[in-house]
Amino acid sequence: MPCRRIACLFAAAVVPCLAPPAWADDEPAEPPFKLTIGAYRVSGGGLPPGPGLDMNLRYTYGDGNVWVGWFRSPVLDFAQPRVGWDHTFTLGPLRLLPSLQAASGGFVGGSLAVETGDSWFIGTGLGRTNLRNYANLNFDPNDSYTVYGGYKWQNGTALSLSLIRDNRMNPDQQDVHLVYRVPLPDRQRLTVDLLAKQGTVDGQFIRRTGLTVTYDWPRWFVRAAYDPKVNFTPQNMVRLSVGTRF
């Protein structure tokens, strides 16, 4: 089943978006488990609208994470389990952020990022895969390079800008994320991710804008997203995810 024909559900490059900035998931050490269930719906591009379901369980230990996941598309009669690992190593003023990922069907990928700074921070990274078919639930190019930077205020509010650009199979495809996170009373939090993407889709150069909004409570969270031309295919995607920490 060719990768390009199944659009948003298969992409050649998918590791978890290079390891994110150290502030990007600064949840308390306890509870260590995070369960996320996501529902996806795609439409457009001459294909019938179709759903997808993803489940992901992550365990946090110190400065690292391990996780297992499973994706199912009833329309495509396709399912794929996967596993992953990432860690943050502090070396003086630098932080190294490696990640590894594997999935059924022989997919293997990895990334390495390096960043520095506390209030102001900058980083860069590189991702590589073996180009096997994979349920791309990362939605950014990942046989790619990434550059990012931002600022974190003392109260936990943070603003970052990142660019992820394919540097292997489709070098004109890139995503730019502007992410704003603000803590709210009672250990709640709001995160807004504005996406600007550009690149060639079926021979046509496109520019589109997407949006993801996440609201966190101490134990629960909900995330809604609109991603046009998802994974640089003719399809548009709407996503809804809910999860809990325990």
C-alpha positions as CSV (number, residue, x, y, z in Angstrom):
1,M,0.0,0.0,0.0
2,P,1.9,3.1,-1.2
3,C,2.7,5.7,1.4
4,R,1.6,8.7,-0.6
5,R,-1.8,7.2,-1.4
6,I,-2.9,6.9,2.1
7,A,-2.3,10.5,2.9
8,C,-2.3,11.7,6.4
9,L,-2.0,8.2,7.9
10,F,1.3,7.3,6.4
11,A,4.4,9.4,6.1
12,A,8.0,8.5,5.5
13,A,9.4,10.7,8.3
14,V,8.0,10.5,11.8
15,V,9.8,10.8,15.0
16,P,8.3,12.8,17.9
17,C,9.1,16.3,16.4
18,L,12.7,16.2,17.5
19,A,13.0,16.4,21.2
20,P,11.1,19.5,22.3
21,P,12.6,22.3,24.4
22,A,13.1,21.4,28.0
23,W,10.3,23.7,29.1
24,A,7.8,22.3,26.7
25,D,6.6,19.5,29.0
26,D,7.4,20.7,32.4
27,E,4.8,18.7,34.3
28,P,5.3,17.8,37.9
29,A,7.4,14.6,38.5
30,E,4.2,13.0,39.9
31,P,2.1,11.4,38.7
32,P,4.5,9.7,36.3
33,F,1.9,8.2,33.8
34,K,0.1,10.1,31.1
35,L,-2.6,8.4,29.0
36,T,-3.8,10.1,25.8
37,I,-6.7,9.0,23.5
38,G,-7.1,10.9,20.2
39,A,-9.8,10.8,17.5
40,Y,-9.0,12.0,14.0
41,R,-11.1,12.8,11.0
42,V,-9.8,13.7,7.5
43,S,-11.6,15.0,4.5
44,G,-10.8,16.3,1.0
45,G,-8.4,15.3,-1.7
46,G,-10.9,13.1,-3.4
47,L,-10.9,10.5,-0.7
48,P,-14.0,9.7,1.5
49,P,-14.0,11.2,5.0
50,G,-12.5,8.8,7.4
51,P,-11.8,8.4,11.2
52,G,-8.7,7.3,13.1
53,L,-8.1,6.4,16.7
54,D,-4.8,6.6,18.7
55,M,-3.9,5.6,22.2
56,N,-0.6,6.5,23.9
57,L,0.7,5.7,27.3
58,R,3.8,7.6,28.6
59,Y,5.9,7.0,31.7
60,T,8.2,9.7,33.0
61,Y,11.3,8.9,35.0
62,G,13.6,11.7,36.0
63,D,14.7,13.5,32.9
64,G,13.3,10.9,30.4
65,N,10.2,9.3,29.0
66,V,9.3,5.9,27.6
67,W,6.0,5.3,25.8
68,V,3.9,2.8,23.9
69,G,1.2,3.7,21.4
70,W,-1.4,2.1,19.1
71,F,-3.1,3.6,16.0
72,R,-6.2,2.2,14.2
73,S,-7.9,3.3,11.0
74,P,-11.1,1.4,10.4
75,V,-11.5,3.0,6.9
76,L,-8.1,1.8,5.8
77,D,-8.3,-1.5,7.8
78,F,-4.9,-0.6,9.3
79,A,-3.4,-0.8,12.8
80,Q,0.1,-0.1,14.0
81,P,1.7,-0.4,17.5
82,R,4.8,1.6,18.3
83,V,7.2,2.4,21.1
84,G,9.5,5.3,21.9
85,W,12.1,6.8,24.3
86,D,13.5,10.3,24.9
87,H,15.8,11.8,27.5
88,T,17.4,15.1,28.4
89,F,21.1,15.1,29.3
90,T,22.6,18.2,30.9
91,L,26.2,19.0,30.0
92,G,27.2,22.3,31.6
93,P,25.3,25.0,29.8
94,L,24.0,22.6,27.1
95,R,21.2,20.1,27.1
96,L,21.2,17.1,24.7
97,L,17.8,15.7,23.8
98,P,17.9,12.3,21.9
99,S,14.9,10.3,21.0
100,L,14.3,6.8,19.5
101,Q,11.1,5.3,18.0
102,A,10.1,2.0,16.5
103,A,6.9,0.6,15.1
104,S,5.5,-2.5,13.4
105,G,6.3,-2.9,9.7
106,G,10.0,-2.3,10.4
107,F,9.9,1.5,11.0
108,V,12.8,2.9,13.0
109,G,13.6,6.6,13.6
110,G,15.6,8.9,15.9
111,S,16.5,12.5,16.5
112,L,19.0,14.5,18.4
113,A,18.7,18.1,19.5
114,V,20.9,20.4,21.5
115,E,19.7,23.5,23.3
116,T,21.0,26.1,25.8
117,G,19.6,28.9,27.9
118,D,17.2,29.3,30.8
119,S,14.8,32.3,30.5
120,W,15.9,32.8,26.9
121,F,16.7,29.6,25.1
122,I,17.7,28.4,21.6
123,G,18.1,25.0,20.1
124,T,18.6,23.0,16.9
125,G,18.2,19.4,16.0
126,L,18.2,16.7,13.3
127,G,15.8,13.8,12.7
128,R,16.2,10.7,10.6
129,T,14.1,7.6,9.8
130,N,14.5,4.5,7.7
131,L,11.6,5.7,5.5
132,R,9.3,2.8,6.2
133,N,5.5,3.4,6.2
134,Y,4.3,4.7,9.5
135,A,1.1,6.2,11.0
136,N,2.4,9.8,11.3
137,L,0.8,11.3,14.4
138,N,3.5,13.8,14.8
139,F,2.3,15.9,11.7
140,D,5.7,17.6,11.1
141,P,8.4,16.6,8.7
142,N,11.0,14.6,10.6
143,D,13.6,13.6,8.1
144,S,14.4,17.2,8.8
145,Y,16.3,19.9,10.7
146,T,14.7,22.0,13.4
147,V,15.7,25.4,14.8
148,Y,13.8,27.0,17.7
149,G,14.0,29.6,20.4
150,G,11.9,31.5,22.9
151,Y,11.5,33.0,26.3
152,K,10.1,31.7,29.6
153,W,8.9,34.0,32.3
154,Q,9.3,33.3,36.0
155,N,5.6,32.6,36.5
156,G,5.8,29.7,33.9
157,T,4.4,31.6,30.9
158,A,6.4,30.7,27.8
159,L,6.6,31.8,24.1
160,S,8.5,29.9,21.5
161,L,9.0,29.9,17.8
162,S,10.2,26.7,15.9
163,L,10.9,25.8,12.3
164,I,10.9,22.2,11.1
165,R,12.0,21.8,7.5
166,D,12.3,18.6,5.5
167,N,15.9,18.1,4.3
168,R,15.6,14.7,2.6
169,M,12.6,13.7,0.5
170,N,10.7,17.0,0.1
171,P,13.1,19.9,0.9
172,D,10.5,22.6,0.2
173,Q,8.1,21.4,2.9
174,Q,8.3,23.1,6.3
175,D,6.2,23.8,9.4
176,V,6.5,26.9,11.6
177,H,5.0,26.8,15.1
178,L,4.4,29.8,17.4
179,V,3.5,28.3,20.8
180,Y,2.2,30.3,23.8
181,R,1.7,28.7,27.2
182,V,0.3,30.4,30.2
183,P,-0.4,29.0,33.7
184,L,-3.8,29.6,35.2
185,P,-5.2,29.4,38.7
186,D,-5.7,26.1,40.4
187,R,-2.8,24.4,38.5
188,Q,-4.6,24.8,35.2
189,R,-2.8,25.8,31.9
190,L,-3.6,27.0,28.4
191,T,-1.5,26.3,25.4
192,V,-2.0,27.8,21.9
193,D,0.0,26.5,18.9
194,L,-0.4,28.5,15.7
195,L,0.9,26.6,12.7
196,A,2.1,28.0,9.4
197,K,3.0,25.5,6.7
198,Q,4.2,25.7,3.2
199,G,5.4,23.1,0.6
200,T,4.4,21.2,-2.5
201,V,1.3,19.0,-2.4
202,D,0.6,16.9,-5.5
203,G,2.6,19.3,-7.7
204,Q,1.1,22.5,-6.3
205,F,2.8,24.8,-3.9
206,I,0.6,25.6,-0.9
207,R,0.6,27.8,2.2
208,R,-1.8,27.1,5.0
209,T,-2.5,28.0,8.6
210,G,-3.5,25.6,11.4
211,L,-4.3,25.9,15.1
212,T,-4.1,23.6,18.2
213,V,-5.5,24.6,21.6
214,T,-4.8,22.5,24.7
215,Y,-6.3,23.0,28.2
216,D,-4.8,21.3,31.2
217,W,-6.2,20.6,34.6
218,P,-4.1,19.0,37.3
219,R,-5.0,15.4,36.2
220,W,-7.0,15.8,32.9
221,F,-6.5,17.7,29.6
222,V,-8.2,18.2,26.3
223,R,-6.7,19.2,23.0
224,A,-8.4,20.3,19.7
225,A,-6.7,20.9,16.4
226,Y,-7.3,21.8,12.8
227,D,-4.4,20.8,10.4
228,P,-5.0,21.7,6.7
229,K,-3.1,19.6,4.1
230,V,-2.0,17.4,7.0
231,N,1.4,15.8,6.4
232,F,1.5,17.7,3.1
233,T,-1.3,15.7,1.5
234,P,-4.6,16.9,-0.1
235,Q,-6.5,16.0,3.1
236,N,-7.5,18.4,6.0
237,M,-7.7,17.0,9.5
238,V,-9.6,17.7,12.6
239,R,-8.3,16.2,15.9
240,L,-9.7,15.8,19.4
241,S,-7.6,14.3,22.2
242,V,-8.3,13.8,25.8
243,G,-6.1,12.4,28.5
244,T,-5.3,11.9,32.2
245,R,-2.2,11.7,34.4
246,F,-2.0,9.1,37.2
